């Protein structure tokens, strides 16, 4: 970078002297359009259940979803993401409940499409971990996650979600070849307009704990996910993952987690002209909320972290702060 001028003729603080000039020269902004709101689902009726490890985040029964969806639509959040807390009695080694047209996700999609039509987009997770009794994203055999056998089931799961009315299929499983398999399955069944948001660079991270608690897979998980999720030491490997998923038919790509991987968001954005979504995951959320609740940091930290994703090049952010931030942004 060539810096023209020098002090005292050049004083960078002149562009910071007042609120109006800071707003005028601001390089990155945050709006409701940048937010994706994750929602947790639970069986039953008339329930809004708190999640101990995620202060201010709840599980909703299907009939209670309008409590939060009305606000999301009012504040023009573009999309929600659905994640089920599956009852243990519906879990097995094959994750069969993922293919049940009356599972929590399918029932939620039908309600949302009936009540809200196209006022808000629906993103659905494609992975087996909420449905398996071993907590893994694919089929487990002799301590190995089976790749090719898993993607057969994942493609069926994606097709079912599309049939129910899902707008954006989001495979988070990290099996090789699943994007191509899902794209071909969707196209063959005349769902050519359904988008795929690939969790292309999903790392084997320590920041997922509260999420696994929220969907009920934490205690069930046998071993770890390091044989299919990425090594957090690697960034160039992310480019290979993203490149493959784009070739296989991904419309958008995800980097997950968020803040510890801002460098990955930037290199992906620099190398591929494709929408890049950041996921500010449960561990990030809980750490920030704990800091705020204990008075260690103030609420401005929420916006600072979200802007960091925009600064790194993210087009949008999946964040558990989405509803609270959208309400604040709408009132400004």
C-alpha positions as CSV (number, residue, x, y, z in Angstrom):
1,X,0.0,0.0,0.0
2,X,1.3,3.5,-0.9
3,X,0.4,6.1,1.7
4,X,0.2,9.6,0.2
5,X,1.0,12.6,2.4
6,X,2.5,12.8,5.9
7,X,1.8,14.4,9.2
8,X,1.0,17.3,9.9
9,X,-0.6,17.9,6.5
10,X,-2.2,14.5,6.7
11,X,-4.3,13.9,9.9
12,X,-6.4,10.8,9.7
13,X,-8.3,11.8,12.8
14,X,-10.1,14.5,10.8
15,X,-12.3,11.8,9.4
16,X,-13.2,10.6,12.9
17,X,-14.0,13.9,14.6
18,X,-17.8,13.6,14.6
19,X,-20.5,11.0,14.3
20,X,-21.6,12.3,10.9
21,X,-18.2,12.0,9.3
22,X,-17.6,8.6,10.8
23,X,-20.9,7.4,9.3
24,X,-20.1,9.1,6.0
25,X,-16.7,7.3,5.4
26,X,-17.7,4.0,7.0
27,X,-16.3,1.1,5.0
28,X,-18.6,-1.7,6.2
29,X,-22.2,-1.6,7.4
30,X,-24.6,-4.1,9.0
31,X,-28.2,-4.3,8.1
32,X,-31.1,-6.7,8.7
33,X,-30.4,-8.1,5.2
34,X,-27.1,-9.6,6.5
35,X,-28.7,-11.8,9.1
36,X,-29.8,-15.5,9.1
37,X,-31.7,-16.6,12.3
38,X,-31.2,-20.2,13.5
39,X,-34.2,-21.7,15.3
40,X,-34.3,-24.8,17.4
41,X,-37.4,-27.1,17.3
42,X,-38.9,-29.4,19.9
43,X,-41.7,-31.9,20.0
44,X,-45.0,-31.1,21.9
45,X,-47.3,-28.2,21.9
46,X,-47.3,-24.7,23.4
47,X,-43.7,-24.8,24.5
48,X,-40.9,-22.3,24.5
49,X,-38.0,-24.0,26.2
50,X,-34.8,-22.3,27.4
51,X,-31.4,-23.7,26.6
52,X,-29.2,-23.6,29.6
53,X,-25.9,-23.3,27.7
54,X,-27.3,-20.5,25.4
55,X,-28.8,-17.6,27.4
56,X,-31.6,-16.0,25.6
57,X,-32.0,-18.8,23.0
58,X,-35.0,-21.2,23.0
59,X,-36.4,-24.3,21.5
60,X,-39.9,-23.9,20.1
61,X,-42.7,-26.4,19.4
62,X,-44.0,-26.0,15.9
63,X,-47.2,-24.2,17.0
64,X,-45.0,-21.6,18.9
65,X,-42.8,-20.7,15.9
66,X,-45.0,-17.6,15.0
67,X,-43.8,-16.1,18.3
68,X,-40.4,-15.4,16.8
69,X,-41.2,-15.6,13.1
70,X,-43.7,-12.7,13.3
71,X,-40.8,-10.6,14.6
72,X,-38.3,-11.9,12.0
73,X,-40.7,-11.1,9.2
74,X,-41.5,-7.6,10.7
75,X,-37.7,-6.8,10.9
76,X,-37.1,-8.2,7.4
77,X,-34.7,-10.9,8.3
78,X,-34.2,-12.7,4.9
79,X,-33.9,-16.3,6.1
80,X,-34.2,-18.6,9.1
81,X,-32.3,-21.9,9.6
82,X,-34.1,-24.9,11.2
83,X,-32.5,-27.3,13.7
84,X,-34.4,-30.1,15.5
85,X,-34.1,-31.5,19.0
86,X,-35.1,-35.0,18.2
87,X,-36.6,-37.2,20.9
88,X,-34.4,-40.1,21.9
89,X,-37.1,-42.6,21.0
90,X,-36.9,-41.5,17.3
91,X,-33.1,-41.9,17.1
92,X,-31.3,-45.0,15.7
93,X,-28.0,-45.9,14.1
94,X,-29.3,-45.0,10.6
95,X,-30.9,-41.6,11.4
96,X,-34.2,-42.8,9.9
97,X,-36.2,-40.0,11.4
98,X,-34.4,-37.6,8.9
99,X,-36.6,-39.2,6.2
100,X,-39.9,-39.0,8.1
101,X,-42.2,-36.5,6.4
102,X,-43.7,-35.7,9.7
103,X,-40.5,-35.0,11.6
104,X,-40.0,-31.6,13.3
105,X,-38.3,-29.9,10.3
106,X,-40.9,-31.1,7.8
107,X,-43.8,-30.0,10.0
108,X,-42.2,-26.6,10.6
109,X,-41.6,-26.0,6.9
110,X,-45.2,-26.7,6.1
111,X,-46.4,-24.3,8.8
112,X,-44.0,-21.6,7.7
113,X,-44.9,-21.8,4.1
114,X,-48.6,-21.9,4.8
115,X,-48.5,-18.9,7.2
116,X,-45.7,-16.8,5.7
117,X,-45.5,-18.0,2.1
118,X,-42.4,-16.3,0.6
119,X,-42.0,-13.5,3.1
120,X,-39.0,-15.3,4.6
121,X,-36.6,-17.9,3.3
122,X,-36.2,-21.3,4.9
123,X,-32.8,-23.0,5.2
124,X,-32.6,-26.6,6.3
125,X,-29.7,-28.5,7.7
126,X,-28.8,-31.7,5.8
127,X,-26.9,-34.0,8.2
128,X,-27.8,-37.0,10.3
129,X,-26.4,-36.0,13.7
130,X,-29.7,-34.8,15.2
131,X,-31.2,-38.2,14.3
132,X,-28.5,-40.8,15.0
133,X,-28.0,-42.5,18.4
134,X,-24.3,-42.1,18.0
135,X,-24.3,-38.3,17.3
136,X,-22.5,-38.4,14.0
137,X,-23.4,-36.7,10.7
138,X,-23.2,-39.9,8.7
139,X,-23.5,-43.7,9.1
140,X,-21.2,-45.3,11.7
141,X,-19.6,-48.7,11.2
142,X,-16.8,-50.2,13.2
143,X,-15.8,-46.7,14.4
144,X,-15.7,-45.4,10.8
145,X,-18.0,-42.8,9.2
146,X,-19.2,-44.3,5.9
147,X,-19.0,-41.7,3.2
148,X,-20.7,-43.1,0.1
149,X,-23.4,-44.9,2.0
150,X,-24.1,-41.7,4.0
151,X,-24.6,-39.4,1.0
152,X,-27.3,-41.7,-0.4
153,X,-29.3,-41.0,2.8
154,X,-28.4,-37.3,2.8
155,X,-29.7,-36.9,-0.8
156,X,-33.0,-38.4,0.2
157,X,-33.1,-36.1,3.2
158,X,-32.5,-33.1,1.0
159,X,-35.2,-34.2,-1.5
160,X,-37.7,-34.6,1.3
161,X,-37.0,-31.1,2.6
162,X,-37.4,-29.7,-0.9
163,X,-40.7,-31.5,-1.3
164,X,-41.9,-29.9,1.9
165,X,-41.0,-26.4,0.6
166,X,-37.5,-25.7,1.8
167,X,-35.8,-22.9,-0.1
168,X,-32.2,-23.5,0.7
169,X,-30.7,-27.0,1.3
170,X,-27.7,-26.7,3.6
171,X,-25.5,-29.8,3.8
172,X,-23.4,-29.5,7.0
173,X,-22.2,-33.1,7.1
174,X,-18.8,-32.7,5.3
175,X,-19.1,-36.0,3.4
176,X,-17.1,-36.0,0.1
177,X,-19.3,-35.7,-3.0
178,X,-22.6,-34.9,-1.3
179,X,-23.2,-31.6,-3.1
180,X,-23.1,-33.3,-6.5
181,X,-25.3,-36.1,-5.3
182,X,-27.9,-33.7,-3.8
183,X,-27.8,-31.4,-6.9
184,X,-28.5,-34.3,-9.2
185,X,-31.2,-35.6,-7.0
186,X,-32.9,-32.2,-6.8
187,X,-32.7,-31.6,-10.5
188,X,-33.9,-35.1,-11.4
189,X,-37.0,-34.4,-9.3
190,X,-37.7,-31.0,-10.8
191,X,-36.4,-28.9,-7.9
192,X,-33.9,-27.0,-10.1
193,X,-34.7,-23.7,-8.4
194,X,-33.9,-25.0,-4.9
195,X,-30.5,-23.6,-3.8
196,X,-27.7,-25.3,-2.1
197,X,-25.7,-23.6,0.6
198,X,-22.8,-25.9,1.3
199,X,-21.0,-25.9,4.6
200,X,-17.9,-26.1,2.5
201,X,-15.3,-25.2,5.1
202,X,-16.6,-26.7,8.4
203,X,-13.9,-27.2,11.0
204,X,-13.6,-29.8,13.8
205,X,-14.0,-27.1,16.4
206,X,-14.3,-26.8,20.1
207,X,-16.9,-24.1,19.7
208,X,-19.9,-26.4,18.9
209,X,-20.7,-27.6,22.4
210,X,-23.8,-25.5,23.2
211,X,-25.3,-26.3,19.8
212,X,-24.9,-30.0,20.4
213,X,-26.6,-29.5,23.7
214,X,-29.4,-27.6,21.9
215,X,-30.1,-30.4,19.4
216,X,-29.5,-33.2,21.9
217,X,-26.5,-34.8,20.3
218,X,-23.8,-33.8,22.8
219,X,-24.2,-36.8,25.2
220,X,-24.9,-39.2,22.3
221,X,-21.7,-38.4,20.4
222,X,-19.3,-41.3,20.3
223,X,-15.7,-40.1,19.6
224,X,-15.1,-37.0,17.6
225,X,-15.7,-35.7,14.1
226,X,-12.1,-35.1,13.0
227,X,-12.2,-37.7,10.2
228,X,-14.7,-35.6,8.2
229,X,-14.6,-32.1,9.6
230,X,-11.6,-30.0,8.7
231,X,-8.4,-29.6,10.8
232,X,-8.3,-26.1,12.3
233,X,-4.6,-25.8,11.4
234,X,-5.4,-25.6,7.7
235,X,-6.6,-22.8,5.5
236,X,-5.5,-23.7,2.0
237,X,-7.4,-26.9,2.3
238,X,-10.5,-24.8,2.6
239,X,-10.0,-23.5,-0.9
240,X,-9.9,-27.1,-2.2
241,X,-13.2,-27.9,-0.4
242,X,-14.9,-24.8,-1.7
243,X,-13.7,-25.3,-5.3
244,X,-15.0,-28.9,-5.3
245,X,-18.4,-27.8,-3.9
246,X,-18.8,-25.0,-6.4
247,X,-18.0,-27.5,-9.3
248,X,-20.5,-29.9,-7.8
249,X,-23.3,-27.3,-7.9
250,X,-23.2,-25.2,-4.7
251,X,-24.9,-21.8,-5.0
252,X,-23.4,-20.4,-1.8
253,X,-20.7,-21.6,0.6
254,X,-20.3,-21.5,4.4
255,X,-17.3,-21.0,6.6
256,X,-17.9,-22.4,10.1
257,X,-17.1,-21.4,12.9
258,X,-16.9,-17.6,12.4
259,X,-14.6,-15.4,14.3
260,X,-11.6,-17.8,14.7
261,X,-11.8,-18.3,10.9
262,X,-12.0,-14.7,9.5
263,X,-8.8,-15.4,7.5
264,X,-10.6,-18.3,5.8
265,X,-13.6,-16.2,4.9
266,X,-11.3,-13.6,3.4
267,X,-9.3,-16.1,1.3
268,X,-12.4,-17.8,0.1
269,X,-14.0,-14.5,-0.9
270,X,-10.8,-13.4,-2.7
271,X,-10.5,-16.6,-4.7
272,X,-14.1,-17.3,-5.6
273,X,-16.8,-14.9,-6.8
274,X,-19.6,-16.6,-4.9
275,X,-21.7,-15.6,-1.9
276,X,-19.9,-16.5,1.3
277,X,-21.9,-17.1,4.5
278,X,-20.3,-17.0,8.0
279,X,-21.6,-18.9,10.9
280,X,-21.2,-17.3,14.3
281,X,-21.6,-20.6,16.2
282,X,-23.1,-21.4,19.5
283,X,-19.8,-21.3,21.4
284,X,-19.0,-17.8,20.1
285,X,-22.5,-16.7,21.1
286,X,-22.4,-18.1,24.6
287,X,-18.9,-16.7,25.3
288,X,-20.1,-13.2,24.2
289,X,-23.4,-13.5,26.2
290,X,-21.6,-14.7,29.3
291,X,-19.2,-11.7,29.0
292,X,-22.1,-9.3,28.7
293,X,-24.1,-10.8,31.5
294,X,-21.1,-10.7,33.8
295,X,-20.3,-7.1,32.9
296,X,-16.9,-8.0,31.4
297,X,-17.9,-6.5,28.0
298,X,-20.7,-4.3,26.8
299,X,-23.4,-5.1,24.2
300,X,-21.5,-3.2,21.6
301,X,-19.3,-6.3,21.3
302,X,-22.2,-8.0,19.5
303,X,-22.0,-5.5,16.6
304,X,-18.3,-5.4,16.6
305,X,-18.1,-9.2,16.0
306,X,-20.8,-9.1,13.3
307,X,-19.0,-6.2,11.5
308,X,-15.8,-8.3,11.6
309,X,-17.5,-10.9,9.4
310,X,-18.6,-8.1,6.9
311,X,-15.0,-6.7,7.0
312,X,-13.6,-10.2,6.2
313,X,-15.9,-10.5,3.2
314,X,-19.0,-12.4,4.3
315,X,-22.2,-11.6,2.5
316,X,-24.4,-12.8,5.4
317,X,-24.1,-14.2,8.9
318,X,-25.9,-17.0,10.6
319,X,-26.1,-15.7,14.2
320,X,-28.1,-16.4,17.3
321,X,-28.1,-12.6,17.8
322,X,-30.0,-12.1,14.6
323,X,-33.5,-11.4,16.1
324,X,-32.1,-9.0,18.8
325,X,-29.8,-7.2,16.3
326,X,-32.5,-6.9,13.6
327,X,-34.9,-5.3,16.2
328,X,-32.3,-2.8,17.2
329,X,-31.3,-2.0,13.6
330,X,-35.0,-1.5,12.6
331,X,-35.6,0.9,15.4
332,X,-32.6,3.1,14.5
